[in-house]
Amino acid sequence: MDRREKEQLLATIRAAESCGEPVALATIVRVRGSAYRREGTRMVVRSDGSYECALSGGCLEPAVADAASQVIATGHPVVVTYDLADDSIWGLGIGCSGAVDVRIERAGDDPLTVEWLGVLERDEAAAVVTPLPSEASSDLDGHRLDPSRRLLVHNGGETRGSLGDPAVDRAAAEHSLERLKAPHPTSATERIGSAEFFIEVNAPAPDLVVFGAGYDAVPMTRLAWALGFDVTVVDVREAFLTADRFPHASRVAADFRQLGAAVTLTAGTLVVVMNHHIERDQESLRFALESPAEYVGVLGPRTRLDRLLAGLAERGYTPAASVLERVRNPIGLSVGAETPSEVALSVLGEILAIVRGFDGGFLTGWLGSLHHPDDKRVLARS
């Protein structure tokens, strides 16, 4: 789930809590074959059967809501399998070829789930591990696993709860930390010993810092926010940094010769330089290159980047070739973008592909998984 989905889900839960209404959480914990959404996708179901967020393109939600009503009534969590390929069950002609397992639980019953919702609300890096039911579900010593147990693993290695076996806890924590430290953290089902566990990962929203608050920065930041980025806009012109223009972004007015006092760029920060002003672009580019930011995009043609670098060289700053490898210019996907909104779509398409580990190419003819960048089976063309 992206940041906006999580906010919607949490707002629904908090609203229900405020009026004492029980709700159920439904989470995709296992996917086999093709499915619309992946592991970790959640929806919340109210006691009247209405729901927020979605697990599919619309086919699963009524059935999940029906199962959730039983969970709300009894308080007993369940894992339900939905085989989307079986039209004898669905009768919908969906045409999906996969199956999904959905865990459904009452939102306030399990203290560890409550703590996990707090992690989501604070947008912290952490993982929660849940045993999945199976005839072979047992710990490393052969004892049956309790599917109601959970293990919460924080990014620093601290854990809360238990899966019922210290050896399993250690192994599950190691698997969780490996996922959290991956370049592109994702939730997934993993096997530990003879049992399968769902490891749900929460990675903080990526930080996008836009240098320049001009007319074209408005659709850029608006779309970035909608995609789940935490957005900061930096400009020397305070009059441009209004809440009306940038309602969903942090706004920083800064002298571009003293950016270090006002802006922090970390290893996970994504930077777009679009001041449309040579000196401010030069200072922004230098500041970004002297930081550990993983993506530094410079708007405009290649000649503009060359001019910026030449100007910096004249002032005594020539970045090493290894540093320049983080610079992208021109930025965006090749979609023929003309308007500011189209440019925003192009640039953020490239950034999203990089964040997810994809190359941004066409999907037509793609035979592999649409959700895994390493699965690049492509239809052979005659």
C-alpha positions as CSV (number, residue, x, y, z in Angstrom):
1,M,0.0,0.0,0.0
2,D,1.2,3.5,-0.7
3,R,1.1,6.4,1.7
4,R,-2.3,7.7,0.6
5,E,-4.0,4.3,0.9
6,K,-2.5,3.8,4.4
7,E,-3.8,7.2,5.4
8,Q,-7.3,6.3,4.1
9,L,-7.3,3.0,5.9
10,L,-6.1,4.4,9.2
11,A,-8.6,7.3,9.1
12,T,-11.4,4.8,8.7
13,I,-10.2,2.7,11.6
14,R,-9.7,5.8,13.9
15,A,-13.2,7.1,12.9
16,A,-14.7,3.7,13.8
17,E,-12.8,3.6,17.1
18,S,-14.1,7.1,18.1
19,C,-17.7,5.9,17.9
20,G,-17.1,2.4,19.3
21,E,-17.8,0.6,16.0
22,P,-15.9,-2.7,15.5
23,V,-14.1,-3.1,12.1
24,A,-12.2,-5.9,10.5
25,L,-8.9,-5.7,8.7
26,A,-8.4,-7.8,5.6
27,T,-4.9,-8.3,4.3
28,I,-3.6,-10.2,1.3
29,V,-1.0,-12.6,2.8
30,R,-0.3,-14.9,-0.1
31,V,-0.6,-14.7,-3.9
32,R,-0.3,-17.6,-6.3
33,G,-0.3,-16.8,-10.0
34,S,-1.8,-13.6,-11.3
35,A,-3.7,-11.2,-9.1
36,Y,-4.6,-7.5,-9.3
37,R,-2.9,-6.6,-6.0
38,R,0.1,-8.0,-4.1
39,E,0.9,-9.2,-0.6
40,G,0.4,-6.5,2.0
41,T,-2.6,-4.9,0.4
42,R,-5.3,-4.1,3.0
43,M,-8.9,-3.1,3.2
44,V,-11.0,-2.3,6.3
45,V,-14.6,-3.5,6.6
46,R,-17.2,-1.9,8.8
47,S,-19.9,-3.8,10.7
48,D,-22.5,-2.8,8.2
49,G,-20.5,-4.4,5.4
50,S,-19.2,-1.2,3.8
51,Y,-15.5,-0.9,3.3
52,E,-12.6,1.3,2.4
53,C,-9.6,0.6,0.2
54,A,-9.5,-2.5,-2.1
55,L,-7.8,-5.8,-2.5
56,S,-8.6,-6.3,-6.2
57,G,-10.2,-4.6,-9.2
58,G,-13.6,-5.0,-7.6
59,C,-14.2,-8.8,-7.7
60,L,-13.0,-9.8,-4.3
61,E,-14.4,-7.1,-2.0
62,P,-18.0,-8.2,-1.6
63,A,-16.9,-11.8,-0.7
64,V,-14.3,-10.5,1.7
65,A,-16.8,-8.1,3.3
66,D,-19.1,-11.0,3.9
67,A,-16.4,-13.1,5.5
68,A,-15.4,-10.1,7.6
69,S,-18.9,-9.7,9.0
70,Q,-18.5,-13.2,10.6
71,V,-15.1,-12.2,12.0
72,I,-16.5,-9.0,13.5
73,A,-19.3,-11.1,15.1
74,T,-17.1,-13.9,16.5
75,G,-13.7,-12.2,17.0
76,H,-12.0,-15.2,15.5
77,P,-9.4,-14.3,12.8
78,V,-9.5,-16.4,9.6
79,V,-7.4,-16.9,6.5
80,V,-9.7,-17.4,3.4
81,T,-8.5,-18.6,0.0
82,Y,-10.1,-17.1,-3.1
83,D,-9.3,-18.9,-6.3
84,L,-10.0,-16.3,-9.0
85,A,-9.6,-18.8,-11.8
86,D,-12.6,-20.9,-10.6
87,D,-15.6,-19.4,-12.4
88,S,-17.8,-22.2,-11.0
89,I,-17.4,-20.4,-7.7
90,W,-17.3,-16.8,-8.8
91,G,-19.4,-17.0,-11.9
92,L,-18.1,-13.6,-12.9
93,G,-15.9,-14.4,-15.9
94,I,-13.0,-12.5,-14.2
95,G,-10.4,-14.2,-16.3
96,C,-7.7,-14.0,-13.5
97,S,-5.4,-17.1,-13.3
98,G,-4.3,-16.7,-9.7
99,A,-5.4,-17.3,-6.1
100,V,-5.1,-15.1,-3.1
101,D,-5.1,-15.9,0.7
102,V,-6.7,-13.1,2.8
103,R,-6.3,-12.9,6.5
104,I,-9.2,-11.2,8.2
105,E,-9.1,-10.1,11.9
106,R,-10.9,-7.6,14.1
107,A,-8.8,-4.4,14.2
108,G,-8.6,-3.9,18.0
109,D,-8.3,-7.4,19.3
110,D,-4.6,-8.2,19.0
111,P,-2.3,-5.8,20.8
112,L,0.5,-6.4,18.3
113,T,-1.8,-5.5,15.4
114,V,-2.7,-2.3,17.3
115,E,1.0,-1.6,17.7
116,W,1.5,-2.3,13.9
117,L,-1.2,0.2,13.1
118,G,0.8,2.7,15.1
119,V,3.9,1.9,13.0
120,L,1.9,2.6,9.9
121,E,0.6,5.8,11.3
122,R,4.1,7.0,12.1
123,D,5.4,5.6,8.8
124,E,8.3,3.8,10.4
125,A,10.4,1.1,8.9
126,A,9.3,-2.2,10.4
127,A,7.9,-5.6,9.6
128,V,5.3,-7.9,11.1
129,V,5.5,-11.7,10.7
130,T,2.4,-13.9,10.8
131,P,2.3,-17.8,10.5
132,L,0.1,-19.0,7.6
133,P,-2.1,-22.0,8.1
134,S,-1.0,-25.2,6.4
135,E,-1.0,-28.9,7.2
136,A,2.7,-28.8,7.5
137,S,2.9,-25.6,9.6
138,S,5.3,-26.4,12.4
139,D,8.3,-24.7,14.0
140,L,11.9,-25.8,13.6
141,D,11.4,-28.6,16.2
142,G,8.3,-29.9,14.6
143,H,5.7,-28.4,17.0
144,R,2.5,-27.0,15.6
145,L,2.5,-23.2,15.1
146,D,-0.2,-21.0,16.5
147,P,-1.5,-18.8,13.6
148,S,-2.7,-16.2,16.1
149,R,0.8,-15.3,17.2
150,R,2.8,-12.4,15.6
151,L,6.3,-11.0,15.7
152,L,6.9,-7.3,15.1
153,V,10.5,-6.5,13.9
154,H,11.7,-2.9,14.0
155,N,14.4,-1.7,11.6
156,G,17.0,-1.6,14.3
157,G,16.4,-5.3,15.1
158,E,14.2,-4.8,18.2
159,T,11.3,-7.3,18.3
160,R,7.9,-7.4,20.0
161,G,5.7,-10.5,20.5
162,S,6.7,-14.0,19.6
163,L,5.8,-16.8,17.1
164,G,6.0,-19.3,20.0
165,D,9.6,-20.6,19.4
166,P,12.8,-18.6,20.0
167,A,14.5,-20.2,17.0
168,V,11.7,-19.3,14.7
169,D,11.6,-15.8,16.1
170,R,15.3,-15.4,15.3
171,A,15.0,-16.8,11.8
172,A,11.9,-14.6,11.1
173,A,13.6,-11.5,12.4
174,E,16.6,-12.2,10.1
175,H,14.3,-12.6,7.1
176,S,12.4,-9.5,8.0
177,L,15.6,-7.4,8.4
178,E,16.9,-8.7,5.0
179,R,13.6,-7.4,3.4
180,L,13.8,-4.1,5.2
181,K,17.4,-3.5,4.1
182,A,16.6,-4.4,0.4
183,P,16.9,-1.6,-2.1
184,H,13.1,-1.9,-2.8
185,P,11.5,-3.4,0.3
186,T,8.4,-5.5,-0.4
187,S,6.0,-7.8,1.6
188,A,5.9,-11.5,0.7
189,T,5.3,-15.0,1.9
190,E,8.5,-16.8,2.9
191,R,9.2,-20.4,4.1
192,I,11.1,-20.9,7.3
193,G,11.7,-24.6,8.1
194,S,8.5,-26.4,7.1
195,A,6.2,-23.5,7.7
196,E,5.2,-20.4,5.6
197,F,5.1,-17.0,7.1
198,F,3.7,-13.7,5.8
199,I,6.2,-10.9,6.3
200,E,4.5,-7.6,5.9
201,V,7.0,-4.7,5.4
202,N,6.4,-1.0,5.9
203,A,8.9,1.2,4.3
204,P,8.6,5.0,4.9
205,A,7.4,7.0,2.0
206,P,10.2,8.2,-0.3
207,D,11.3,11.9,0.1
208,L,11.1,14.0,-3.0
209,V,12.7,17.4,-2.8
210,V,11.9,19.8,-5.7
211,F,14.2,22.8,-6.1
212,G,12.0,25.5,-7.7
213,A,8.5,26.7,-7.0
214,G,7.6,27.8,-10.5
215,Y,4.3,27.2,-12.4
216,D,5.4,23.7,-13.5
217,A,6.3,22.6,-10.0
218,V,2.6,22.8,-8.9
219,P,1.5,19.7,-11.0
220,M,4.8,18.0,-10.2
221,T,4.2,18.2,-6.4
222,R,0.5,17.5,-6.6
223,L,1.0,14.2,-8.6
224,A,4.0,13.2,-6.4
225,W,1.8,13.6,-3.3
226,A,-1.0,11.5,-4.9
227,L,1.6,8.8,-5.6
228,G,2.6,8.6,-2.0
229,F,5.8,10.7,-1.9
230,D,6.7,13.1,1.0
231,V,7.3,16.3,-0.9
232,T,9.3,19.3,-0.1
233,V,9.5,22.4,-2.3
234,V,12.5,24.8,-1.9
235,D,12.7,28.3,-3.4
236,V,14.2,31.6,-2.4
237,R,10.9,33.3,-3.4
238,E,8.6,33.2,-0.4
239,A,5.7,34.6,-2.3
240,F,5.7,31.5,-4.5
241,L,5.6,29.1,-1.5
242,T,2.0,29.4,-0.5
243,A,-0.4,26.7,0.8
244,D,-2.7,27.4,-2.0
245,R,-0.1,26.5,-4.6
246,F,1.4,23.6,-2.6
247,P,-1.2,22.3,-0.2
248,H,0.4,18.9,0.3
249,A,4.1,19.8,0.3
250,S,6.5,21.1,3.0
251,R,7.6,24.5,1.9
252,V,11.1,25.8,2.5
253,A,12.2,29.4,1.7
254,A,16.0,29.3,1.6
255,D,19.0,31.3,0.2
256,F,20.4,29.0,-2.4
257,R,23.9,29.7,-1.2
258,Q,23.0,28.4,2.3
259,L,20.9,25.3,1.6
260,G,22.6,23.1,4.2
261,A,21.0,25.2,7.0
262,A,17.5,24.6,5.7
263,V,17.3,21.3,3.8
264,T,18.5,17.8,4.6
265,L,19.1,15.3,1.8
266,T,19.6,11.6,2.8
267,A,20.6,8.5,0.9
268,G,17.0,7.8,0.1
269,T,16.1,11.3,-1.1
270,L,15.0,12.0,-4.6
271,V,15.9,15.4,-6.0
272,V,14.4,17.3,-9.0
273,V,16.2,20.6,-10.0
274,M,13.8,22.8,-11.8
275,N,14.4,26.4,-10.8
276,H,14.6,27.8,-14.4
277,H,17.3,30.0,-13.2
278,I,21.0,29.2,-13.9
279,E,22.6,30.3,-10.6
280,R,19.9,28.7,-8.5
281,D,20.1,25.5,-10.5
282,Q,23.8,25.5,-10.1
283,E,23.6,25.9,-6.4
284,S,20.9,23.3,-6.1
285,L,22.8,20.8,-8.3
286,R,26.0,21.3,-6.3
287,F,24.1,20.9,-3.0
288,A,22.5,17.7,-4.2
289,L,25.8,16.2,-5.6
290,E,27.5,16.9,-2.3
291,S,24.8,15.0,-0.5
292,P,24.1,11.2,-0.5
293,A,20.8,11.6,-2.5
294,E,20.3,8.6,-4.7
295,Y,18.5,10.4,-7.5
296,V,19.4,13.9,-8.8
297,G,17.3,14.8,-11.8
298,V,17.9,18.0,-13.8
299,L,15.0,19.3,-15.8
300,G,15.8,20.4,-19.4
301,P,17.9,19.3,-22.3
302,R,21.4,18.0,-22.0
303,T,22.9,21.3,-23.0
304,R,21.5,22.9,-19.9
305,L,23.2,20.3,-17.6
306,D,26.4,20.9,-19.5
307,R,26.1,24.6,-19.0
308,L,25.4,24.1,-15.2
309,L,28.4,21.8,-14.8
310,A,30.6,24.3,-16.8
311,G,29.5,27.1,-14.5
312,L,30.3,25.1,-11.4
313,A,33.8,24.2,-12.9
314,E,34.5,27.9,-13.4
315,R,33.8,28.4,-9.7
316,G,36.1,25.6,-8.7
317,Y,33.7,22.6,-8.3
318,T,34.1,19.6,-10.6
319,P,32.3,16.5,-9.3
320,A,33.9,13.1,-9.7
321,A,32.6,10.8,-12.4
322,S,31.2,8.4,-9.7
323,V,29.1,11.3,-8.3
324,L,27.8,12.3,-11.7
325,E,26.4,8.8,-12.1
326,R,23.6,9.8,-9.8
327,V,22.6,12.6,-12.2
328,R,19.8,12.0,-14.7
329,N,19.2,14.4,-17.6
330,P,17.1,14.8,-19.5
331,I,14.6,13.4,-16.9
332,G,11.4,11.5,-17.5
333,L,10.0,8.8,-19.7
334,S,9.8,9.4,-23.4
335,V,6.1,10.0,-23.8
336,G,6.2,13.2,-25.8
337,A,5.3,15.4,-22.8
338,E,4.6,19.0,-23.6
339,T,2.4,20.6,-20.8
340,P,3.5,20.9,-17.2
341,S,1.1,18.1,-16.2
342,E,2.5,15.9,-18.9
343,V,6.1,16.6,-17.9
344,A,5.2,15.8,-14.2
345,L,3.7,12.5,-15.4
346,S,6.8,11.7,-17.4
347,V,9.3,12.6,-14.6
348,L,7.4,10.9,-11.8
349,G,7.0,7.8,-14.0
350,E,10.8,7.6,-14.3
351,I,11.2,8.2,-10.5
352,L,8.6,5.5,-9.6
353,A,10.3,3.0,-12.0
354,I,13.7,3.7,-10.3
355,V,12.2,3.5,-6.8
356,R,10.6,0.1,-7.6
357,G,13.7,-1.2,-9.5
358,F,12.1,-1.2,-13.0
359,D,13.5,0.2,-16.2
360,G,10.4,2.1,-17.3
361,G,9.9,0.3,-20.7
362,F,6.8,-0.8,-22.4
363,L,4.9,-3.7,-20.9
364,T,3.4,-5.0,-24.1
365,G,4.6,-8.5,-24.8
366,W,5.8,-8.9,-21.2
367,L,5.2,-12.5,-20.1
368,G,6.7,-12.3,-16.6
369,S,5.3,-10.9,-13.4
370,L,4.2,-7.3,-13.6
371,H,5.3,-6.8,-10.0
372,H,8.8,-8.2,-10.0
373,P,11.5,-6.3,-12.0
374,D,13.8,-9.3,-12.4
375,D,11.1,-11.4,-14.2
376,K,11.7,-10.1,-17.7
377,R,10.2,-12.8,-19.9
378,V,9.2,-11.2,-23.1
379,L,7.0,-12.6,-25.9
380,A,9.2,-13.6,-28.8
381,R,8.3,-11.7,-32.0
382,S,8.4,-13.3,-35.5
